[in-house]
Amino acid sequence: MLRPRHKRVITLEIKPLTANDVKHIPKVISGYQTQELYEVQVIDTAEMTTVALRLITVPQPVNKQFPPLSQDDLDRYRPIPAQGFSFGLSHHDVLVGVALAERQTWNNSLVVWEFHVANGYRGQGWGRLLMTKVIAQAQAARLRIIVCETQNTNVPAIRFYRRMGFRVEGIDISYYSNEDMNPGREVAVFMKRRLELPA
């Protein structure tokens, strides 16, 4: 049992995710709210290409609700926990947090496909403990890097990943659609944490 540092003590359990747990992941996924976002600026000429993020405050809060996972998503995710890099956070045997991560052998990396802590359990250190577990497992397997994808509008996630040692290493302005740069749309931000390999 693990207990984060926080005034209100709730005892939760982090344990390896199983294929059977995958069907419960949609219950953990909610969304986020923020008054800030990263404005994406692109300059692309023959002499120089620059893609930049600039943090701005927006007049109306961004309220994002993630779409539900499809059956195809769940079918694709089901074999991933067997690799040993995915973990669930449970409260009285109910899944309230998830880190679903898949090893990519071709470049010795770990891709985090889903990372969520349910509403009511955020801001208490559980996300940090969950990601710390993923990082430790990746290091033990001698992987070189962990990759997370989020959106320019998801400032809370970007700040969390930065605190966990990730940095922005990629911006894809057409990852979701050909209109990602249009007002009100989202741009994909890829964050990576390089791992210290044991000697």
ZARO-236268 format. One record per residue: residue in three letters; x, y, z of N, C-alpha, C in turn. Coordinates in steps of 0.001 Angstrom, whole numbers, padded with zeros to 6 digits, always signed. Atoms other than C-alpha are relative to their C-alpha. Example, Ala and Ser with C-alpha at 12.3 -4.5 7.8 and 13.67 -1.06 7.14 Angstrom:
# residues 2
ALA+000890-001190+000000+012300-004500+007800+000900+001200+000000 SER-000820-001190-000060+013670-001060+007140-000770+001090+000730 
END
This chain:
# residues 199
MET+000840-001190+000000+000000+000000+000000+000883+001251+000000 LEU-000771-001215+000119+001222+003480-000874-000824+001178+000478 ARG+000690-001192-000482+000398+006818+000683+000784+001228-000432 PRO-000716-001216+000382+001294+010126-000945-000008+000996+001143 ARG-000026-001052-001006+002179+013199+001078-001157+000955-000245 HIS+001170-000865+000136-001099+015018+001582-000735+000017+001333 LYS+000698-000127-001280-003257+016250+004452-001057-001089+000170 ARG+001058+001002-000071-006163+013946+003640+000572-001341-000457 VAL-000640+001273+000316-004918+010365+003756-001023-000978-000554 ILE+000788+001053+000618-006507+007924+001330+000975-001087-000402 THR-000895+001096+000343-004929+004540+000936-000479-000675-001281 LEU+000273+000639+001274-004844+003314-002630+001109-001008-000295 GLU-000977+001027+000347-002983+000451-004262+000386+000121-001467 ILE-000506+000034+001366-000795+000522-007350+000471-001421-000272 LYS-000399+001361+000346-000456-002846-009031+000014-000145-001511 PRO-000050+000188+001453+000270-004220-012503-001402-000088-000598 LEU+001261+000061+000725-002551-003704-014952-000099-001367-000691 THR+000212+001270+000687-004068-006872-016439-000882+000229-001229 ALA+000864-000083+001181-005861-007562-019718-001453+000184+000416 ASN+001377-000115-000478-009074-007858-017714-000316+001414+000497 ASP+000198-001371-000474-008551-004339-016291-000286+000980-001136 VAL+000091-000935+001121-008515-002786-019763-001430+000476-000216 LYS+001398-000398+000231-012316-002776-020030-000481+001059+000988 HIS+000382-001001-000998-012449-000529-016928+000664+001362-000242 ILE-000706-001258+000245-010131+002156-018351-000946+001143-000347 PRO+000886-001136+000332-012998+004229-019878-000625+000681+001207 LYS+000607-000598-001192-014411+004788-016372+000938+000993+000687 VAL-001002-000864-000637-011186+006511-015326+000203+001283-000809 ILE-000280-001126+000889-010936+008834-018326-001093+001051+000129 SER+000983-001081-000070-012619+012197-017853+000446+001134-000911 GLY-000440-001133+000802-011011+015408-019050+000743+000989+000875 TYR-000717-001028-000766-009594+018681-017797-000628+001359-000271 GLN+000411-001395+000165-010289+022375-017375+001220+000874+000199 THR-001129-000905-000135-007789+025173-017864-000371+001386-000517 GLN+000182-001389+000448-007733+028954-018265+001161+000407-000906 GLU-001174-000279+000817-004473+028700-020253+000111-001032-001117 LEU-000366+000966+001031-003260+027062-023416+001299+000473-000643 TYR-001212-000347+000734-000140+026981-025541-000386+000337-001432 GLU+000229-000421+001370-000562+028985-028713+001135-000545-000861 VAL-001001+000599+000888+001233+027254-031600+000335+000992-001097 GLN-000466-000923+001028+003312+029447-033885+000929-000758-000945 VAL-000792+000721+001005+004780+028094-037135+000553+000984-001024 ILE-000659-000723+001097+007285+029722-039492+000691-001055-000840 ASP-000581+001027+000864+008222+027578-042477+000431+000637-001316 THR-000565-000559+001226+010513+028990-045153+001108-000931-000485 ALA-001097+000809+000539+013253+027549-047337+001250+000113+000859 GLU-001208-000227-000805+015847+029001-044964-000133-000487+001437 MET+000152+000347-001408+014317+028151-041580-001422-000484+000278 THR+001307+000456-000489+011500+026207-039978+000005+000090+001520 THR+000127-000143-001441+010379+027120-036470-001430-000320+000407 VAL+001301+000287-000600+007508+025640-034475+000139+000314+001487 ALA-000151-000460-001379+006960+027309-031101-001319-000072+000748 LEU+001154-000051-000893+004598+027134-028134+000133+001233+000874 ARG-000002-001173-000873+003648+030284-026232-001205-000093+000921 LEU+001069+000115-000985+001629+030070-023024-000799+001286+000059 ILE+000863-001170-000070-001353+032406-023060-001197-000298+000907 THR+001247+000119-000761-004392+033047-020869-001151+000267-000958 VAL+001155-000164+000891-007734+032659-022621-001179+000551+000785 PRO+001114-000625-000728-010909+034617-021766-001012-000994+000546 GLN+000943+001019-000449-013077+031515-021504+000760-001280+000322 PRO-000711+001231-000345-011917+028337-019716-000198-001074-001072 VAL+000076+001160+000888-011138+025323-021874-000521-001171+000823 ASN+000558+001185-000662-013344+022421-020783+000050-001147-000999 LYS-000193+001115+000931-012221+019212-022460-000507-001291+000618 GLN+000457+001330-000383-014035+015912-022177+000520-000962-001054 PHE-000550+000931+000975-012128+013072-023788-001101-000901-000560 PRO+001012+000905+000574-014184+010982-026221+000175-001409+000554 PRO-000117+001363-000525-014970+007428-025113+000882-000865-000896 LEU-000802+000947+000773-012616+004657-026164-000924-000903-000806 SER+000785+000902+000840-013913+002562-029014+000336-001446+000343 GLN-000293+001423-000199-014091-001216-028967+001316-000375-000669 ASP-001285+000238+000671-011197-001198-031441+001163+000415+000885 ASP-001038-000448-000931-009144+000822-028941+000216-001035+001099 LEU-000102+000961-001099-009910-001627-026143+000608-001308-000476 ASP-000570+001236+000550-009099-004618-028362+001504+000156-000247 ARG-001426-000252+000246-005772-003033-029315+000773+000087+001308 TYR-000666-000169-001291-004972-002228-025674+000118-001303+000793 ARG+000088+001172-000877-005869-005639-024226+001317-000771+000147 PRO-001241+000760-000187-002524-007398-024947+001154+000794+000619 ILE-001124-000837-000426-000357-004446-023856+000426-000244+001448 PRO-000451+000205-001387-000400-005042-020044+000924-001192+000194 ALA-000854+001182-000141+001294-008415-020567+001489+000337-000142 GLN-001403-000407+000122+004494-006517-021418+000603+000385+001351 GLY-000491-000303-001344+004745-005460-017752+000312+001451+000285 PHE-000296-001425-000210+004911-001655-018123-001249+000816+000325 SER+001261-000688-000253+001260-000809-017351-000459-000252+001429 PHE+000393+000098-001401-000153-000113-013894-001364+000645+000224 GLY+001279-000551-000383-003495+000557-012304+000040+000484+001437 LEU+000155-000543-001346-004378+002608-009251-001420-000330+000433 SER+001342+000427-000407-007276+001141-007300-000325+000434+001419 HIS+000537-000368-001305-009425+002183-004349-001126-000982+000292 HIS+000972+001055-000309-011317-000687-002739-000318-000843-001241 ASP+000091+000854+001199-010653-002761-005894-000717+000658-001171 VAL+000566-000729+001132-012117-000050-008156+001120+000795-000655 LEU-001059-000697+000730-009785+001300-010850-000281+001503-000006 VAL+000158-001457-000035-009264+005046-010299+001164+000718-000674 GLY-001131-000571+000713-006007+005579-012175+000601-001046-000901 VAL-000564+000959+000948-004252+004014-015120+001203+000594-000716 ALA-001136-000308+000857-000915+004075-016903+000155-001189-000935 LEU-000088+001065+000990-001060+001998-020074+001159+000333-000937 ALA-001224-000311+000742+002369+001834-021711+000484-001218-000770 GLU-000410+001073+000903+003747-000195-024600+001452+000172-000427 ARG-001398-000007+000432+007355-001086-025351+000086-000044-001521 GLN-000303+000002+001429+008626-000285-028844+001436-000516-000152 THR-001339+000602+000051+011528-002608-029541+000893+000638-001060 TRP-000825-000503+001104+012647-000949-032770+000864+001197+000403 ASN-000813-001137-000450+013836+002185-030941+000187+000025+001513 ASN-000254+000158-001437+014009+000918-027344-000681+001091+000826 SER+000749-001052-000696+011300+003276-026111-001251-000583+000642 LEU+001266+000364-000630+008144+003150-024017-001011+001092-000326 VAL+001040-000963+000365+004993+004827-025370-001160-000131+000983 VAL+001132-000018-000923+002360+005808-022804-001244+000379-000798 TRP+001213-000239+000784-000991+005463-024579-001102+000648+000830 GLU+001031-000573-000877-003243+006284-021626+000612+000255+001369 PHE-000438-000332-001358-002384+008090-018389-001061+000900+000608 HIS+001117-000743-000583-005293+009204-016216-000130-000312+001487 VAL+000433+000182-001380-006277+009724-012596-001410+000573+000076 ALA+001408-000402-000022-010012+009939-011951-000209+001259+000845 ASN+000396-001153-000814-011652+013102-010662-000241-000452+001439 GLY+000144+000349-001414-011637+013130-006871+001266-000589+000587 TYR-001270+000571-000466-008173+011559-006698+001193+000804-000511 ARG-001077-000821+000545-006188+014272-008447+000524+000967+001055 GLY-000587-000990-000895-003875+016718-006734+000425-000557+001346 GLN-000378+000638-001262-002967+014193-004017+001303-000802-000118 GLY-001271+000693+000180+000257+012805-005460-000096-001370-000634 TRP+000143+001347+000552-001200+009646-006983+000536-000104-001416 GLY-000554+000013+001349-000304+010580-010538+001506-000098+000020 ARG-001454+000055-000121+003278+011150-009461+000462-001418+000360 LEU-000381+001363-000378+003435+007727-007787-000202-000977-001158 LEU+000285+000873+001132+001879+006064-010827+001071+000160-001081 MET-001031-000214+001014+004335+007678-013262+001374-000439+000499 THR-001272+000458-000558+007244+006958-010907+000147-001507-000172 LYS-000017+001453+000189+006308+003274-011107+000319-000358-001452 VAL-000270+000238+001422+006301+003402-014918+001465+000272-000318 ILE-001393-000370+000251+009680+005162-014973+000947-001070+000549 ALA-000862+001015-000617+011239+002619-012586-000008-001293-000816 GLN+000105+001225+000778+009953-000292-014662+000740+000138-001334 ALA-000693-000240+001270+011268+001249-017884+001502-000003+000185 GLN-001438-000004-000267+014675+001846-016331+000511-001405+000271 ALA-000408+001372-000300+014833-001711-015009+000114-000838-001273 ALA-000035+000732+001271+014156-002945-018553+001027+000599-000967 ARG-001055-000649+000786+016972-000705-019846-000551+000685-001254 LEU+000524-000808+001087+014681+001346-022077+000644+001382+000074 ARG-000745-001260+000018+016155+004657-023140-000867+001242+000166 ILE+000833-001202-000010+013131+006979-023242-001476-000371+000169 ILE+001451+000160-000123+009429+007352-022337-000658+001141-000771 VAL+000673-000970+000859+007071+009126-024749-001463+000151+000418 CYS+001399-000300-000283+003753+010816-023878-000503+000994-001040 GLU+000625-000951+000925+001366+012626-026224-001141+000692+000725 THR+001106-000770-000561-000912+015415-025066-000334+001109-000975 GLN+000439-001061+000905-002465+018569-026509+000481+001361+000501 ASN-000435-001348-000370-001434+022224-026561-000969+000661+000964 THR+000995-000555-000924-004636+022943-024630+000050-000640+001382 ASN-000021+000726-001277-003869+020453-021853+001186+000453+000838 VAL-001086-000594-000801-001682+022737-019770+000225-000769+001301 PRO-000259+000779-001223-002258+020723-016544+000853-001248-000256 ALA-000795+001191+000312-000862+017588-018229+001431+000375-000330 ILE-001354-000421+000370+002106+019431-019712+000798+000370+001247 ARG-000703-000371-001245+002963+020878-016299+000341-001247+000818 PHE-000265+001233-000737+002640+017449-014686+001186-000742-000599 TYR-001092+000730+000646+004913+015802-017242+001332+000720+000209 ARG-001247-000738-000264+007483+018582-016825+000513-000294+001409 ARG-000427+000297-001378+007525+017984-013062+000577-001412+000110 MET-000488+001375-000015+008166+014294-013810+001250-000189-000851 GLY-001259+000089+000738+011238+015114-015886-000149-000093-001513 PHE+000220+000003+001446+009649+015168-019361+000256+001403-000549 ARG-000095-001283+000681+010289+017905-021876-000644-000125-001373 VAL+000614+000001+001322+008632+018919-025121+001077-000301-001035 GLU-000965+000349+001045+010429+017239-028019-000653-000102-001371 GLY+000644+000059+001304+007828+017331-030763-001358+000669+000007 ILE+001312-000615+000202+004821+019274-032054-000455-000420-001390 ASP+000524+000475+001279+002650+017779-034801-001269+000784-000314 ILE+001113-000908+000285+000340+020317-036429-001086-000635-000875 SER+001067+000691+000745-001681+017697-038378-000171-001429+000489 TYR+000065+001349-000579-001695+014695-036023-001441-000495+000113 TYR+001398+000378-000199-005448+014703-035347-000840+000198-001259 SER+000748-000291+001221-006763+016260-038572+000812+001010-000814 ASN-000660-001020+000818-005778+018602-041401-000353+001415+000455 GLU+000434-001318-000495-007445+021447-039461+000478+000269+001425 ASP-000439-000138-001397-005508+021151-036198+000432+001426+000364 MET-000468-001364-000281-004136+024703-036523-001133+001020-000009 ASN+001127-000926+000008-007604+026234-036887-000407+000386+001422 PRO+000448-000405-001345-009037+028224-033928-000969-001016+000599 GLY+000860+000943-000701-010679+025997-031345+000391-001460-000164 ARG-000462+001373+000187-008786+022881-032482+001211-000253+000901 GLU-001131+000388-000852-005966+021004-030727+001178-000449-000841 VAL-001242+000412+000648-002359+020409-031703+000705-000998+000923 ALA-000666+001039-000788-000468+017314-030572+001380+000460+000470 VAL-001291-000325-000608+002462+017860-028199+000585-001307+000532 PHE-000665+001223-000436+004929+015023-027662+001076+000354+001018 MET-000953-000245-001077+006865+014979-024404+000750-001287+000300 LYS-000847+001177-000196+009747+012658-023617+000840+000148+001265 ARG-000908+000055-001153+011714+011628-020557+001103-000983-000308 ARG-001156+000851+000257+015176+010297-021220+000373-000699+001299 LEU-000256+000813-001186+016155+007535-018841+001492-000204+000203 GLU-001377+000330-000351+019392+006934-017012+000128-001517+000030 LEU-000160+001455+000063+020460+003437-017968+001001-000461+001037 PRO-000966+000519-000966+022129+001350-015273+001297-000398-000681 ALA-001325+000329+000586+025843+000769-015810+000106-001503-000233 
END
